[in-house]
């Protein structure tokens, strides 16, 4: 939970949702997908799928590069 919390704290807050709520996770996943896709845009490399990013959230196993991208954005 600590890694997910560190990532979630970097993402915009949603009024009425708190870390751990299904809706908050969904919002964070949507935001992460957008930011990672933006990072990959114009690189010629295929970004990770939405399903992959969802798995990172639910299993709390984010790769270090993804954490760096989210922290930078």
CHARMM-style PDB file with segment names, atoms N, HN, CA, C and O in Angstrom:
ATOM      1  N   UNK     1       0.818  -1.197   0.000  1.00  0.00      PROA
ATOM      2  CA  UNK     1       0.000   0.000   0.000  1.00  0.00      PROA
ATOM      3  C   UNK     1       0.860   1.259   0.000  1.00  0.00      PROA
ATOM      4  O   UNK     1       0.421   2.297  -0.496  1.00  0.00      PROA
ATOM      5  N   UNK     2       2.059   1.195   0.537  1.00  0.00      PROA
ATOM      6  HN  UNK     2       2.416   0.352   0.940  1.00  0.00      PROA
ATOM      7  CA  UNK     2       2.911   2.376   0.650  1.00  0.00      PROA
ATOM      8  C   UNK     2       3.298   2.921  -0.720  1.00  0.00      PROA
ATOM      9  O   UNK     2       3.261   4.133  -0.931  1.00  0.00      PROA
ATOM     10  N   UNK     3       3.669   2.046  -1.654  1.00  0.00      PROA
ATOM     11  HN  UNK     3       3.699   1.062  -1.482  1.00  0.00      PROA
ATOM     12  CA  UNK     3       4.039   2.532  -2.992  1.00  0.00      PROA
ATOM     13  C   UNK     3       2.838   3.133  -3.698  1.00  0.00      PROA
ATOM     14  O   UNK     3       2.957   4.175  -4.344  1.00  0.00      PROA
ATOM     15  N   UNK     4       1.690   2.494  -3.585  1.00  0.00      PROA
ATOM     16  HN  UNK     4       1.594   1.648  -3.061  1.00  0.00      PROA
ATOM     17  CA  UNK     4       0.487   3.030  -4.219  1.00  0.00      PROA
ATOM     18  C   UNK     4       0.124   4.374  -3.605  1.00  0.00      PROA
ATOM     19  O   UNK     4      -0.274   5.297  -4.315  1.00  0.00      PROA
ATOM     20  N   UNK     5       0.259   4.485  -2.299  1.00  0.00      PROA
ATOM     21  HN  UNK     5       0.582   3.735  -1.722  1.00  0.00      PROA
ATOM     22  CA  UNK     5      -0.058   5.743  -1.639  1.00  0.00      PROA
ATOM     23  C   UNK     5       0.876   6.845  -2.115  1.00  0.00      PROA
ATOM     24  O   UNK     5       0.435   7.972  -2.342  1.00  0.00      PROA
ATOM     25  N   UNK     6       2.149   6.538  -2.269  1.00  0.00      PROA
ATOM     26  HN  UNK     6       2.507   5.623  -2.084  1.00  0.00      PROA
ATOM     27  CA  UNK     6       3.110   7.532  -2.745  1.00  0.00      PROA
ATOM     28  C   UNK     6       2.745   8.002  -4.146  1.00  0.00      PROA
ATOM     29  O   UNK     6       2.866   9.187  -4.456  1.00  0.00      PROA
ATOM     30  N   UNK     7       2.303   7.085  -4.985  1.00  0.00      PROA
ATOM     31  HN  UNK     7       2.205   6.123  -4.733  1.00  0.00      PROA
ATOM     32  CA  UNK     7       1.891   7.451  -6.343  1.00  0.00      PROA
ATOM     33  C   UNK     7       0.590   8.234  -6.306  1.00  0.00      PROA
ATOM     34  O   UNK     7       0.468   9.274  -6.954  1.00  0.00      PROA
ATOM     35  N   UNK     8      -0.376   7.742  -5.555  1.00  0.00      PROA
ATOM     36  HN  UNK     8      -0.276   6.897  -5.028  1.00  0.00      PROA
ATOM     37  CA  UNK     8      -1.684   8.387  -5.498  1.00  0.00      PROA
ATOM     38  C   UNK     8      -1.589   9.808  -4.960  1.00  0.00      PROA
ATOM     39  O   UNK     8      -2.354  10.678  -5.376  1.00  0.00      PROA
ATOM     40  N   UNK     9      -0.663  10.053  -4.043  1.00  0.00      PROA
ATOM     41  HN  UNK     9      -0.042   9.346  -3.705  1.00  0.00      PROA
ATOM     42  CA  UNK     9      -0.517  11.395  -3.494  1.00  0.00      PROA
ATOM     43  C   UNK     9      -0.011  12.371  -4.538  1.00  0.00      PROA
ATOM     44  O   UNK     9      -0.222  13.577  -4.409  1.00  0.00      PROA
ATOM     45  N   UNK    10       0.651  11.872  -5.568  1.00  0.00      PROA
ATOM     46  HN  UNK    10       0.822  10.892  -5.672  1.00  0.00      PROA
ATOM     47  CA  UNK    10       1.133  12.727  -6.645  1.00  0.00      PROA
ATOM     48  C   UNK    10       0.041  13.034  -7.657  1.00  0.00      PROA
ATOM     49  O   UNK    10       0.176  13.972  -8.443  1.00  0.00      PROA
ATOM     50  N   UNK    11      -1.023  12.270  -7.651  1.00  0.00      PROA
ATOM     51  HN  UNK    11      -1.133  11.508  -7.013  1.00  0.00      PROA
ATOM     52  CA  UNK    11      -2.108  12.463  -8.597  1.00  0.00      PROA
ATOM     53  C   UNK    11      -3.127  13.434  -8.012  1.00  0.00      PROA
ATOM     54  O   UNK    11      -3.233  13.572  -6.793  1.00  0.00      PROA
ATOM     55  N   UNK    12      -3.876  14.107  -8.883  1.00  0.00      PROA
ATOM     56  HN  UNK    12      -3.790  13.995  -9.873  1.00  0.00      PROA
ATOM     57  CA  UNK    12      -4.866  15.066  -8.396  1.00  0.00      PROA
ATOM     58  C   UNK    12      -5.862  14.414  -7.438  1.00  0.00      PROA
ATOM     59  O   UNK    12      -6.235  13.252  -7.601  1.00  0.00      PROA
ATOM     60  N   UNK    13      -6.271  15.165  -6.463  1.00  0.00      PROA
ATOM     61  HN  UNK    13      -5.968  16.109  -6.330  1.00  0.00      PROA
ATOM     62  CA  UNK    13      -7.243  14.669  -5.491  1.00  0.00      PROA
ATOM     63  C   UNK    13      -8.657  14.802  -6.054  1.00  0.00      PROA
ATOM     64  O   UNK    13      -8.951  15.727  -6.812  1.00  0.00      PROA
ATOM     65  N   UNK    14      -9.504  13.890  -5.683  1.00  0.00      PROA
ATOM     66  HN  UNK    14      -9.266  13.140  -5.067  1.00  0.00      PROA
ATOM     67  CA  UNK    14     -10.896  13.921  -6.103  1.00  0.00      PROA
ATOM     68  C   UNK    14     -11.735  14.164  -4.861  1.00  0.00      PROA
ATOM     69  O   UNK    14     -11.630  13.435  -3.875  1.00  0.00      PROA
ATOM     70  N   UNK    15     -12.553  15.176  -4.917  1.00  0.00      PROA
ATOM     71  HN  UNK    15     -12.639  15.768  -5.719  1.00  0.00      PROA
ATOM     72  CA  UNK    15     -13.372  15.515  -3.756  1.00  0.00      PROA
ATOM     73  C   UNK    15     -14.327  14.371  -3.433  1.00  0.00      PROA
ATOM     74  O   UNK    15     -15.026  13.860  -4.308  1.00  0.00      PROA
ATOM     75  N   UNK    16     -14.344  13.988  -2.184  1.00  0.00      PROA
ATOM     76  HN  UNK    16     -13.776  14.404  -1.473  1.00  0.00      PROA
ATOM     77  CA  UNK    16     -15.249  12.953  -1.727  1.00  0.00      PROA
ATOM     78  C   UNK    16     -14.702  11.544  -1.832  1.00  0.00      PROA
ATOM     79  O   UNK    16     -15.335  10.612  -1.337  1.00  0.00      PROA
ATOM     80  N   UNK    17     -13.548  11.353  -2.460  1.00  0.00      PROA
ATOM     81  HN  UNK    17     -13.034  12.110  -2.863  1.00  0.00      PROA
ATOM     82  CA  UNK    17     -12.936  10.031  -2.565  1.00  0.00      PROA
ATOM     83  C   UNK    17     -11.644  10.021  -1.775  1.00  0.00      PROA
ATOM     84  O   UNK    17     -10.906  11.007  -1.763  1.00  0.00      PROA
ATOM     85  N   UNK    18     -11.374   8.915  -1.119  1.00  0.00      PROA
ATOM     86  HN  UNK    18     -11.974   8.115  -1.129  1.00  0.00      PROA
ATOM     87  CA  UNK    18     -10.138   8.791  -0.364  1.00  0.00      PROA
ATOM     88  C   UNK    18      -9.367   7.562  -0.834  1.00  0.00      PROA
ATOM     89  O   UNK    18      -9.930   6.647  -1.434  1.00  0.00      PROA
ATOM     90  N   UNK    19      -8.078   7.563  -0.553  1.00  0.00      PROA
ATOM     91  HN  UNK    19      -7.621   8.307  -0.066  1.00  0.00      PROA
ATOM     92  CA  UNK    19      -7.232   6.443  -0.935  1.00  0.00      PROA
ATOM     93  C   UNK    19      -7.835   5.140  -0.421  1.00  0.00      PROA
ATOM     94  O   UNK    19      -8.201   5.030   0.750  1.00  0.00      PROA
ATOM     95  N   UNK    20      -7.931   4.172  -1.295  1.00  0.00      PROA
ATOM     96  HN  UNK    20      -7.633   4.261  -2.245  1.00  0.00      PROA
ATOM     97  CA  UNK    20      -8.508   2.888  -0.930  1.00  0.00      PROA
ATOM     98  C   UNK    20      -9.905   2.698  -1.493  1.00  0.00      PROA
ATOM     99  O   UNK    20     -10.333   1.565  -1.714  1.00  0.00      PROA
ATOM    100  N   UNK    21     -10.629   3.797  -1.730  1.00  0.00      PROA
ATOM    101  HN  UNK    21     -10.282   4.717  -1.551  1.00  0.00      PROA
ATOM    102  CA  UNK    21     -11.948   3.695  -2.339  1.00  0.00      PROA
ATOM    103  C   UNK    21     -11.805   3.192  -3.768  1.00  0.00      PROA
ATOM    104  O   UNK    21     -10.839   3.523  -4.456  1.00  0.00      PROA
ATOM    105  N   UNK    22     -12.771   2.391  -4.212  1.00  0.00      PROA
ATOM    106  HN  UNK    22     -13.555   2.123  -3.653  1.00  0.00      PROA
ATOM    107  CA  UNK    22     -12.743   1.887  -5.590  1.00  0.00      PROA
ATOM    108  C   UNK    22     -12.736   3.049  -6.577  1.00  0.00      PROA
ATOM    109  O   UNK    22     -11.988   3.021  -7.554  1.00  0.00      PROA
ATOM    110  N   UNK    23     -13.538   4.047  -6.343  1.00  0.00      PROA
ATOM    111  HN  UNK    23     -14.146   4.070  -5.549  1.00  0.00      PROA
ATOM    112  CA  UNK    23     -13.607   5.193  -7.245  1.00  0.00      PROA
ATOM    113  C   UNK    23     -12.304   5.963  -7.308  1.00  0.00      PROA
ATOM    114  O   UNK    23     -11.936   6.477  -8.365  1.00  0.00      PROA
ATOM    115  N   UNK    24     -11.603   6.048  -6.192  1.00  0.00      PROA
ATOM    116  HN  UNK    24     -11.902   5.631  -5.333  1.00  0.00      PROA
ATOM    117  CA  UNK    24     -10.326   6.762  -6.172  1.00  0.00      PROA
ATOM    118  C   UNK    24      -9.286   5.996  -6.982  1.00  0.00      PROA
ATOM    119  O   UNK    24      -8.521   6.587  -7.745  1.00  0.00      PROA
ATOM    120  N   UNK    25      -9.267   4.678  -6.810  1.00  0.00      PROA
ATOM    121  HN  UNK    25      -9.889   4.198  -6.190  1.00  0.00      PROA
ATOM    122  CA  UNK    25      -8.332   3.864  -7.595  1.00  0.00      PROA
ATOM    123  C   UNK    25      -8.631   4.015  -9.078  1.00  0.00      PROA
ATOM    124  O   UNK    25      -7.714   4.154  -9.888  1.00  0.00      PROA
ATOM    125  N   UNK    26      -9.899   3.989  -9.435  1.00  0.00      PROA
ATOM    126  HN  UNK    26     -10.644   3.876  -8.778  1.00  0.00      PROA
ATOM    127  CA  UNK    26     -10.296   4.118 -10.833  1.00  0.00      PROA
ATOM    128  C   UNK    26      -9.838   5.459 -11.392  1.00  0.00      PROA
ATOM    129  O   UNK    26      -9.326   5.533 -12.509  1.00  0.00      PROA
ATOM    130  N   UNK    27     -10.028   6.533 -10.597  1.00  0.00      PROA
ATOM    131  HN  UNK    27     -10.444   6.473  -9.690  1.00  0.00      PROA
ATOM    132  CA  UNK    27      -9.585   7.849 -11.026  1.00  0.00      PROA
ATOM    133  C   UNK    27      -8.067   7.864 -11.220  1.00  0.00      PROA
ATOM    134  O   UNK    27      -7.571   8.387 -12.218  1.00  0.00      PROA
ATOM    135  N   UNK    28      -7.336   7.293 -10.270  1.00  0.00      PROA
ATOM    136  HN  UNK    28      -7.738   6.869  -9.459  1.00  0.00      PROA
ATOM    137  CA  UNK    28      -5.873   7.272 -10.345  1.00  0.00      PROA
ATOM    138  C   UNK    28      -5.389   6.463 -11.546  1.00  0.00      PROA
ATOM    139  O   UNK    28      -4.425   6.841 -12.212  1.00  0.00      PROA
ATOM    140  N   UNK    29      -6.066   5.349 -11.814  1.00  0.00      PROA
ATOM    141  HN  UNK    29      -6.849   5.042 -11.273  1.00  0.00      PROA
ATOM    142  CA  UNK    29      -5.707   4.534 -12.972  1.00  0.00      PROA
ATOM    143  C   UNK    29      -5.922   5.331 -14.251  1.00  0.00      PROA
ATOM    144  O   UNK    29      -5.054   5.346 -15.124  1.00  0.00      PROA
ATOM    145  N   UNK    30      -7.065   5.993 -14.372  1.00  0.00      PROA
ATOM    146  HN  UNK    30      -7.770   5.981 -13.663  1.00  0.00      PROA
ATOM    147  CA  UNK    30      -7.341   6.805 -15.560  1.00  0.00      PROA
ATOM    148  C   UNK    30      -6.280   7.883 -15.742  1.00  0.00      PROA
ATOM    149  O   UNK    30      -5.797   8.114 -16.851  1.00  0.00      PROA
ATOM    150  N   UNK    31      -5.925   8.539 -14.643  1.00  0.00      PROA
ATOM    151  HN  UNK    31      -6.317   8.352 -13.742  1.00  0.00      PROA
ATOM    152  CA  UNK    31      -4.925   9.607 -14.699  1.00  0.00      PROA
ATOM    153  C   UNK    31      -3.555   9.048 -15.073  1.00  0.00      PROA
ATOM    154  O   UNK    31      -2.837   9.639 -15.879  1.00  0.00      PROA
ATOM    155  N   UNK    32      -3.197   7.912 -14.488  1.00  0.00      PROA
ATOM    156  HN  UNK    32      -3.780   7.432 -13.833  1.00  0.00      PROA
ATOM    157  CA  UNK    32      -1.904   7.288 -14.795  1.00  0.00      PROA
ATOM    158  C   UNK    32      -1.839   6.857 -16.257  1.00  0.00      PROA
ATOM    159  O   UNK    32      -0.815   7.047 -16.913  1.00  0.00      PROA
ATOM    160  N   UNK    33      -2.914   6.283 -16.769  1.00  0.00      PROA
ATOM    161  HN  UNK    33      -3.746   6.129 -16.236  1.00  0.00      PROA
ATOM    162  CA  UNK    33      -2.961   5.866 -18.178  1.00  0.00      PROA
ATOM    163  C   UNK    33      -2.739   7.075 -19.071  1.00  0.00      PROA
ATOM    164  O   UNK    33      -1.955   7.011 -20.018  1.00  0.00      PROA
ATOM    165  N   UNK    34      -3.415   8.167 -18.781  1.00  0.00      PROA
ATOM    166  HN  UNK    34      -4.052   8.219 -18.011  1.00  0.00      PROA
ATOM    167  CA  UNK    34      -3.267   9.382 -19.590  1.00  0.00      PROA
ATOM    168  C   UNK    34      -1.830   9.900 -19.538  1.00  0.00      PROA
ATOM    169  O   UNK    34      -1.252  10.221 -20.577  1.00  0.00      PROA
ATOM    170  N   UNK    35      -1.260   9.985 -18.362  1.00  0.00      PROA
ATOM    171  HN  UNK    35      -1.730   9.725 -17.519  1.00  0.00      PROA
ATOM    172  CA  UNK    35       0.091  10.540 -18.224  1.00  0.00      PROA
ATOM    173  C   UNK    35       1.145   9.637 -18.862  1.00  0.00      PROA
ATOM    174  O   UNK    35       2.092  10.128 -19.476  1.00  0.00      PROA
ATOM    175  N   UNK    36       0.989   8.340 -18.723  1.00  0.00      PROA
ATOM    176  HN  UNK    36       0.219   7.940 -18.225  1.00  0.00      PROA
ATOM    177  CA  UNK    36       1.946   7.416 -19.336  1.00  0.00      PROA
ATOM    178  C   UNK    36       1.807   7.440 -20.858  1.00  0.00      PROA
ATOM    179  O   UNK    36       2.810   7.406 -21.571  1.00  0.00      PROA
ATOM    180  N   UNK    37       0.567   7.500 -21.362  1.00  0.00      PROA
ATOM    181  HN  UNK    37      -0.248   7.528 -20.783  1.00  0.00      PROA
ATOM    182  CA  UNK    37       0.363   7.603 -22.817  1.00  0.00      PROA
ATOM    183  C   UNK    37       0.950   8.907 -23.350  1.00  0.00      PROA
ATOM    184  O   UNK    37       1.548   8.920 -24.426  1.00  0.00      PROA
ATOM    185  N   UNK    38       0.786  10.007 -22.608  1.00  0.00      PROA
ATOM    186  HN  UNK    38       0.300   9.997 -21.734  1.00  0.00      PROA
ATOM    187  CA  UNK    38       1.379  11.278 -23.017  1.00  0.00      PROA
ATOM    188  C   UNK    38       2.899  11.171 -23.070  1.00  0.00      PROA
ATOM    189  O   UNK    38       3.534  11.710 -23.977  1.00  0.00      PROA
ATOM    190  N   UNK    39       3.481  10.472 -22.093  1.00  0.00      PROA
ATOM    191  HN  UNK    39       2.966  10.034 -21.357  1.00  0.00      PROA
ATOM    192  CA  UNK    39       4.928  10.289 -22.057  1.00  0.00      PROA
ATOM    193  C   UNK    39       5.424   9.528 -23.287  1.00  0.00      PROA
ATOM    194  O   UNK    39       6.475   9.850 -23.842  1.00  0.00      PROA
ATOM    195  N   UNK    40       4.665   8.525 -23.704  1.00  0.00      PROA
ATOM    196  HN  UNK    40       3.812   8.264 -23.253  1.00  0.00      PROA
ATOM    197  CA  UNK    40       5.057   7.687 -24.837  1.00  0.00      PROA
ATOM    198  C   UNK    40       4.747   8.309 -26.189  1.00  0.00      PROA
ATOM    199  O   UNK    40       5.283   7.879 -27.210  1.00  0.00      PROA
ATOM    200  N   UNK    41       3.881   9.321 -26.201  1.00  0.00      PROA
ATOM    201  HN  UNK    41       3.445   9.669 -25.371  1.00  0.00      PROA
ATOM    202  CA  UNK    41       3.477   9.941 -27.465  1.00  0.00      PROA
ATOM    203  C   UNK    41       4.708  10.446 -28.212  1.00  0.00      PROA
ATOM    204  O   UNK    41       5.606  11.028 -27.604  1.00  0.00      PROA
ATOM    205  N   UNK    42       4.753  10.235 -29.484  1.00  0.00      PROA
ATOM    206  HN  UNK    42       4.023   9.762 -29.978  1.00  0.00      PROA
ATOM    207  CA  UNK    42       5.832  10.677 -30.372  1.00  0.00      PROA
ATOM    208  C   UNK    42       7.164   9.962 -30.135  1.00  0.00      PROA
ATOM    209  O   UNK    42       8.196  10.413 -30.634  1.00  0.00      PROA
ATOM    210  N   UNK    43       7.162   8.854 -29.381  1.00  0.00      PROA
ATOM    211  HN  UNK    43       6.324   8.488 -28.976  1.00  0.00      PROA
ATOM    212  CA  UNK    43       8.413   8.115 -29.182  1.00  0.00      PROA
ATOM    213  C   UNK    43       8.540   6.957 -30.170  1.00  0.00      PROA
ATOM    214  O   UNK    43       9.636   6.449 -30.406  1.00  0.00      PROA
ATOM    215  N   UNK    44       7.410   6.548 -30.743  1.00  0.00      PROA
ATOM    216  HN  UNK    44       6.520   6.961 -30.551  1.00  0.00      PROA
ATOM    217  CA  UNK    44       7.418   5.408 -31.641  1.00  0.00      PROA
ATOM    218  C   UNK    44       7.366   4.082 -30.900  1.00  0.00      PROA
ATOM    219  O   UNK    44       7.437   3.016 -31.511  1.00  0.00      PROA
ATOM    220  N   UNK    45       7.241   4.154 -29.580  1.00  0.00      PROA
ATOM    221  HN  UNK    45       7.183   5.020 -29.083  1.00  0.00      PROA
ATOM    222  CA  UNK    45       7.173   2.950 -28.749  1.00  0.00      PROA
ATOM    223  C   UNK    45       5.747   2.810 -28.228  1.00  0.00      PROA
ATOM    224  O   UNK    45       5.116   3.792 -27.837  1.00  0.00      PROA
ATOM    225  N   UNK    46       5.254   1.584 -28.229  1.00  0.00      PROA
ATOM    226  HN  UNK    46       5.767   0.787 -28.547  1.00  0.00      PROA
ATOM    227  CA  UNK    46       3.902   1.312 -27.754  1.00  0.00      PROA
ATOM    228  C   UNK    46       3.861   1.408 -26.224  1.00  0.00      PROA
ATOM    229  O   UNK    46       4.650   0.746 -25.551  1.00  0.00      PROA
ATOM    230  N   UNK    47       2.960   2.217 -25.665  1.00  0.00      PROA
ATOM    231  HN  UNK    47       2.319   2.755 -26.212  1.00  0.00      PROA
ATOM    232  CA  UNK    47       2.859   2.310 -24.199  1.00  0.00      PROA
ATOM    233  C   UNK    47       2.251   1.043 -23.613  1.00  0.00      PROA
ATOM    234  O   UNK    47       1.639   0.254 -24.332  1.00  0.00      PROA
ATOM    235  N   UNK    48       2.418   0.850 -22.310  1.00  0.00      PROA
ATOM    236  HN  UNK    48       2.915   1.491 -21.726  1.00  0.00      PROA
ATOM    237  CA  UNK    48       1.770  -0.302 -21.669  1.00  0.00      PROA
ATOM    238  C   UNK    48       0.251  -0.198 -21.822  1.00  0.00      PROA
ATOM    239  O   UNK    48      -0.303   0.898 -21.906  1.00  0.00      PROA
ATOM    240  N   UNK    49      -0.393  -1.330 -21.856  1.00  0.00      PROA
ATOM    241  HN  UNK    49       0.057  -2.220 -21.788  1.00  0.00      PROA
ATOM    242  CA  UNK    49      -1.849  -1.328 -21.991  1.00  0.00      PROA
ATOM    243  C   UNK    49      -2.504  -0.859 -20.700  1.00  0.00      PROA
ATOM    244  O   UNK    49      -1.891  -0.860 -19.632  1.00  0.00      PROA
ATOM    245  N   UNK    50      -3.752  -0.463 -20.824  1.00  0.00      PROA
ATOM    246  HN  UNK    50      -4.250  -0.463 -21.691  1.00  0.00      PROA
ATOM    247  CA  UNK    50      -4.523  -0.058 -19.643  1.00  0.00      PROA
ATOM    248  C   UNK    50      -4.579  -1.212 -18.630  1.00  0.00      PROA
ATOM    249  O   UNK    50      -4.464  -0.997 -17.423  1.00  0.00      PROA
ATOM    250  N   UNK    51      -4.755  -2.420 -19.134  1.00  0.00      PROA
ATOM    251  HN  UNK    51      -4.849  -2.594 -20.115  1.00  0.00      PROA
ATOM    252  CA  UNK    51      -4.829  -3.604 -18.263  1.00  0.00      PROA
ATOM    253  C   UNK    51      -3.538  -3.763 -17.466  1.00  0.00      PROA
ATOM    254  O   UNK    51      -3.579  -4.109 -16.286  1.00  0.00      PROA
ATOM    255  N   UNK    52      -2.401  -3.516 -18.094  1.00  0.00      PROA
ATOM    256  HN  UNK    52      -2.367  -3.235 -19.053  1.00  0.00      PROA
ATOM    257  CA  UNK    52      -1.113  -3.600 -17.403  1.00  0.00      PROA
ATOM    258  C   UNK    52      -1.034  -2.568 -16.286  1.00  0.00      PROA
ATOM    259  O   UNK    52      -0.609  -2.878 -15.173  1.00  0.00      PROA
ATOM    260  N   UNK    53      -1.443  -1.344 -16.587  1.00  0.00      PROA
ATOM    261  HN  UNK    53      -1.788  -1.092 -17.491  1.00  0.00      PROA
ATOM    262  CA  UNK    53      -1.397  -0.278 -15.583  1.00  0.00      PROA
ATOM    263  C   UNK    53      -2.354  -0.587 -14.433  1.00  0.00      PROA
ATOM    264  O   UNK    53      -2.020  -0.344 -13.274  1.00  0.00      PROA
ATOM    265  N   UNK    54      -3.531  -1.117 -14.738  1.00  0.00      PROA
ATOM    266  HN  UNK    54      -3.802  -1.314 -15.680  1.00  0.00      PROA
ATOM    267  CA  UNK    54      -4.474  -1.531 -13.693  1.00  0.00      PROA
ATOM    268  C   UNK    54      -3.842  -2.588 -12.786  1.00  0.00      PROA
ATOM    269  O   UNK    54      -3.985  -2.539 -11.564  1.00  0.00      PROA
ATOM    270  N   UNK    55      -3.144  -3.540 -13.399  1.00  0.00      PROA
ATOM    271  HN  UNK    55      -3.028  -3.579 -14.392  1.00  0.00      PROA
ATOM    272  CA  UNK    55      -2.480  -4.592 -12.624  1.00  0.00      PROA
ATOM    273  C   UNK    55      -1.447  -3.988 -11.678  1.00  0.00      PROA
ATOM    274  O   UNK    55      -1.322  -4.429 -10.535  1.00  0.00      PROA
ATOM    275  N   UNK    56      -0.703  -2.977 -12.148  1.00  0.00      PROA
ATOM    276  HN  UNK    56      -0.805  -2.620 -13.076  1.00  0.00      PROA
ATOM    277  CA  UNK    56       0.276  -2.315 -11.279  1.00  0.00      PROA
ATOM    278  C   UNK    56      -0.405  -1.753 -10.043  1.00  0.00      PROA
ATOM    279  O   UNK    56       0.117  -1.879  -8.935  1.00  0.00      PROA
ATOM    280  N   UNK    57      -1.579  -1.128 -10.223  1.00  0.00      PROA
ATOM    281  HN  UNK    57      -2.004  -1.026 -11.123  1.00  0.00      PROA
ATOM    282  CA  UNK    57      -2.290  -0.548  -9.090  1.00  0.00      PROA
ATOM    283  C   UNK    57      -2.796  -1.613  -8.136  1.00  0.00      PROA
ATOM    284  O   UNK    57      -2.606  -1.512  -6.924  1.00  0.00      PROA
ATOM    285  N   UNK    58      -3.439  -2.632  -8.682  1.00  0.00      PROA
ATOM    286  HN  UNK    58      -3.593  -2.714  -9.667  1.00  0.00      PROA
ATOM    287  CA  UNK    58      -4.071  -3.627  -7.823  1.00  0.00      PROA
ATOM    288  C   UNK    58      -3.076  -4.561  -7.148  1.00  0.00      PROA
ATOM    289  O   UNK    58      -3.332  -5.048  -6.047  1.00  0.00      PROA
ATOM    290  N   UNK    59      -1.953  -4.812  -7.794  1.00  0.00      PROA
ATOM    291  HN  UNK    59      -1.745  -4.416  -8.688  1.00  0.00      PROA
ATOM    292  CA  UNK    59      -0.924  -5.660  -7.179  1.00  0.00      PROA
ATOM    293  C   UNK    59       0.161  -4.825  -6.486  1.00  0.00      PROA
ATOM    294  O   UNK    59       1.065  -5.360  -5.845  1.00  0.00      PROA
ATOM    295  N   UNK    60       0.044  -3.492  -6.635  1.00  0.00      PROA
ATOM    296  HN  UNK    60      -0.691  -3.057  -7.157  1.00  0.00      PROA
ATOM    297  CA  UNK    60       0.995  -2.557  -6.021  1.00  0.00      PROA
ATOM    298  C   UNK    60       2.432  -2.871  -6.425  1.00  0.00      PROA
ATOM    299  O   UNK    60       3.339  -2.876  -5.593  1.00  0.00      PROA
ATOM    300  N   UNK    61       2.618  -3.127  -7.697  1.00  0.00      PROA
ATOM    301  HN  UNK    61       1.881  -3.122  -8.373  1.00  0.00      PROA
ATOM    302  CA  UNK    61       3.954  -3.425  -8.224  1.00  0.00      PROA
ATOM    303  C   UNK    61       4.241  -2.525  -9.419  1.00  0.00      PROA
ATOM    304  O   UNK    61       4.282  -2.979 -10.563  1.00  0.00      PROA
ATOM    305  N   UNK    62       4.436  -1.244  -9.135  1.00  0.00      PROA
ATOM    306  HN  UNK    62       4.402  -0.874  -8.206  1.00  0.00      PROA
ATOM    307  CA  UNK    62       4.775  -0.289 -10.186  1.00  0.00      PROA
ATOM    308  C   UNK    62       6.252  -0.406 -10.525  1.00  0.00      PROA
ATOM    309  O   UNK    62       7.087  -0.500  -9.625  1.00  0.00      PROA
ATOM    310  N   UNK    63       6.585  -0.401 -11.812  1.00  0.00      PROA
ATOM    311  HN  UNK    63       5.907  -0.325 -12.542  1.00  0.00      PROA
ATOM    312  CA  UNK    63       8.002  -0.351 -12.175  1.00  0.00      PROA
ATOM    313  C   UNK    63       8.564   1.033 -11.817  1.00  0.00      PROA
ATOM    314  O   UNK    63       7.832   2.023 -11.806  1.00  0.00      PROA
ATOM    315  N   UNK    64       9.838   1.087 -11.531  1.00  0.00      PROA
ATOM    316  HN  UNK    64      10.432   0.282 -11.540  1.00  0.00      PROA
ATOM    317  CA  UNK    64      10.466   2.341 -11.133  1.00  0.00      PROA
ATOM    318  C   UNK    64      10.311   3.428 -12.195  1.00  0.00      PROA
ATOM    319  O   UNK    64      10.106   4.595 -11.859  1.00  0.00      PROA
ATOM    320  N   UNK    65      10.407   3.057 -13.470  1.00  0.00      PROA
ATOM    321  HN  UNK    65      10.573   2.110 -13.742  1.00  0.00      PROA
ATOM    322  CA  UNK    65      10.285   4.067 -14.522  1.00  0.00      PROA
ATOM    323  C   UNK    65       8.905   4.700 -14.521  1.00  0.00      PROA
ATOM    324  O   UNK    65       8.777   5.898 -14.773  1.00  0.00      PROA
ATOM    325  N   UNK    66       7.857   3.908 -14.238  1.00  0.00      PROA
ATOM    326  HN  UNK    66       7.961   2.935 -14.033  1.00  0.00      PROA
ATOM    327  CA  UNK    66       6.489   4.440 -14.219  1.00  0.00      PROA
ATOM    328  C   UNK    66       6.313   5.410 -13.056  1.00  0.00      PROA
ATOM    329  O   UNK    66       5.652   6.439 -13.191  1.00  0.00      PROA
ATOM    330  N   UNK    67       6.898   5.082 -11.931  1.00  0.00      PROA
ATOM    331  HN  UNK    67       7.435   4.246 -11.820  1.00  0.00      PROA
ATOM    332  CA  UNK    67       6.841   5.993 -10.775  1.00  0.00      PROA
ATOM    333  C   UNK    67       7.529   7.310 -11.131  1.00  0.00      PROA
ATOM    334  O   UNK    67       7.031   8.385 -10.796  1.00  0.00      PROA
ATOM    335  N   UNK    68       8.667   7.225 -11.805  1.00  0.00      PROA
ATOM    336  HN  UNK    68       9.071   6.352 -12.077  1.00  0.00      PROA
ATOM    337  CA  UNK    68       9.390   8.437 -12.209  1.00  0.00      PROA
ATOM    338  C   UNK    68       8.548   9.273 -13.168  1.00  0.00      PROA
ATOM    339  O   UNK    68       8.504  10.496 -13.038  1.00  0.00      PROA
ATOM    340  N   UNK    69       7.878   8.634 -14.130  1.00  0.00      PROA
ATOM    341  HN  UNK    69       7.914   7.640 -14.236  1.00  0.00      PROA
ATOM    342  CA  UNK    69       7.038   9.365 -15.089  1.00  0.00      PROA
ATOM    343  C   UNK    69       5.897  10.064 -14.358  1.00  0.00      PROA
ATOM    344  O   UNK    69       5.614  11.233 -14.623  1.00  0.00      PROA
ATOM    345  N   UNK    70       5.240   9.359 -13.440  1.00  0.00      PROA
ATOM    346  HN  UNK    70       5.470   8.410 -13.224  1.00  0.00      PROA
ATOM    347  CA  UNK    70       4.111   9.944 -12.726  1.00  0.00      PROA
ATOM    348  C   UNK    70       4.570  11.061 -11.786  1.00  0.00      PROA
ATOM    349  O   UNK    70       3.872  12.063 -11.629  1.00  0.00      PROA
ATOM    350  N   UNK    71       5.717  10.897 -11.173  1.00  0.00      PROA
ATOM    351  HN  UNK    71       6.284  10.083 -11.300  1.00  0.00      PROA
ATOM    352  CA  UNK    71       6.232  11.941 -10.294  1.00  0.00      PROA
ATOM    353  C   UNK    71       6.609  13.187 -11.083  1.00  0.00      PROA
ATOM    354  O   UNK    71       6.450  14.307 -10.596  1.00  0.00      PROA
ATOM    355  N   UNK    72       7.105  12.997 -12.292  1.00  0.00      PROA
ATOM    356  HN  UNK    72       7.234  12.087 -12.688  1.00  0.00      PROA
ATOM    357  CA  UNK    72       7.545  14.124 -13.114  1.00  0.00      PROA
ATOM    358  C   UNK    72       6.378  14.881 -13.735  1.00  0.00      PROA
ATOM    359  O   UNK    72       6.464  16.087 -13.965  1.00  0.00      PROA
ATOM    360  N   UNK    73       5.287  14.168 -14.006  1.00  0.00      PROA
ATOM    361  HN  UNK    73       5.217  13.188 -13.820  1.00  0.00      PROA
ATOM    362  CA  UNK    73       4.156  14.811 -14.700  1.00  0.00      PROA
ATOM    363  C   UNK    73       3.285  15.613 -13.755  1.00  0.00      PROA
ATOM    364  OT1 UNK    73       2.298  16.211 -14.182  1.00  0.00      PROA
TER     365      UNK     73
END
